[in-house]
């Protein structure tokens, strides 16, 4: 069983390229699939993985970007990985 989570958080993000590279590697190493978009004003994503690895990833996002709660967070379960690969995108506004 896979956990699927969707989230967004408005927060000030510095070092977009450094964070993008770190997150891309983190998602790959933890078998997380889906997309996370990071921009100067925050992050947005929909990802899937094992329950343990999704929980680890959401904790990492909170510590990396220094916040306690997402502005919006929803979760569901799936019998299969709904996404094909991990992707981190940077958006410059």
C-alpha positions as CSV (number, residue, x, y, z in Angstrom):
1,X,0.0,0.0,0.0
2,X,1.3,3.5,-0.9
3,X,0.5,6.8,0.8
4,X,-0.2,9.7,-1.6
5,X,0.0,13.3,-0.2
6,X,-0.7,16.7,-1.7
7,X,0.4,19.8,0.0
8,X,1.4,23.5,-0.3
9,X,3.2,25.9,2.0
10,X,3.7,29.6,1.6
11,X,7.1,30.4,3.1
12,X,10.2,32.3,2.1
13,X,12.6,29.9,0.2
14,X,16.2,30.8,-0.3
15,X,18.8,28.9,-2.4
16,X,16.3,27.4,-4.9
17,X,19.0,25.5,-6.9
18,X,20.6,24.0,-3.8
19,X,17.3,23.0,-2.3
20,X,16.2,21.6,-5.7
21,X,19.3,19.4,-6.0
22,X,19.0,18.2,-2.4
23,X,15.3,17.3,-2.7
24,X,15.8,15.5,-6.0
25,X,18.4,13.3,-4.4
26,X,16.4,12.8,-1.2
27,X,13.3,11.7,-3.1
28,X,15.3,9.3,-5.3
29,X,17.1,7.7,-2.3
30,X,13.8,7.3,-0.4
31,X,11.8,5.8,-3.3
32,X,9.4,8.8,-3.4
33,X,7.7,9.6,-6.7
34,X,5.7,12.6,-7.8
35,X,6.4,16.3,-8.2
36,X,7.5,19.0,-5.8
37,X,7.6,22.6,-7.1
38,X,9.7,25.1,-5.2
39,X,9.6,28.9,-5.7
40,X,10.8,31.9,-3.7
41,X,7.3,32.1,-2.1
42,X,6.9,28.5,-1.1
43,X,6.4,24.9,-2.2
44,X,3.7,22.7,-3.6
45,X,3.6,19.0,-4.3
46,X,1.9,15.7,-4.8
47,X,4.1,12.7,-3.9
48,X,3.7,9.0,-3.2
49,X,5.7,6.3,-1.5
50,X,5.6,3.9,1.4
51,X,4.0,5.2,4.6
52,X,7.4,5.3,6.4
53,X,9.1,7.2,3.5
54,X,6.3,9.7,3.0
55,X,6.4,10.5,6.7
56,X,10.2,10.9,6.6
57,X,9.9,13.2,3.5
58,X,7.2,15.5,5.1
59,X,9.4,15.8,8.2
60,X,12.4,16.6,6.1
61,X,10.5,19.3,4.2
62,X,9.3,20.9,7.5
63,X,12.9,21.0,8.9
64,X,14.6,22.0,5.6
65,X,12.2,25.0,5.1
66,X,11.7,25.8,8.8
67,X,8.0,25.4,9.3
68,X,5.7,23.3,11.6
69,X,2.6,22.8,9.5
70,X,1.6,22.9,5.8
71,X,-1.0,25.5,4.8
72,X,-2.8,22.6,3.0
73,X,-2.2,18.9,3.4
74,X,-4.3,15.9,2.2
75,X,-3.5,12.3,2.1
76,X,-4.9,9.1,0.6
77,X,-3.8,5.5,-0.1
78,X,-3.2,3.7,-3.3
79,X,-2.4,0.0,-4.2
80,X,0.1,1.2,-6.8
81,X,2.5,4.1,-7.3
82,X,0.4,6.7,-9.1
83,X,3.5,8.5,-10.3
84,X,6.4,7.3,-12.5
85,X,9.4,9.2,-11.2
86,X,10.6,11.8,-8.7
87,X,10.6,15.4,-10.0
88,X,11.6,18.7,-8.4
89,X,10.9,21.8,-10.4
90,X,12.0,25.3,-9.7
91,X,9.7,28.2,-10.6
92,X,11.1,31.7,-11.0
93,X,8.4,34.3,-10.8
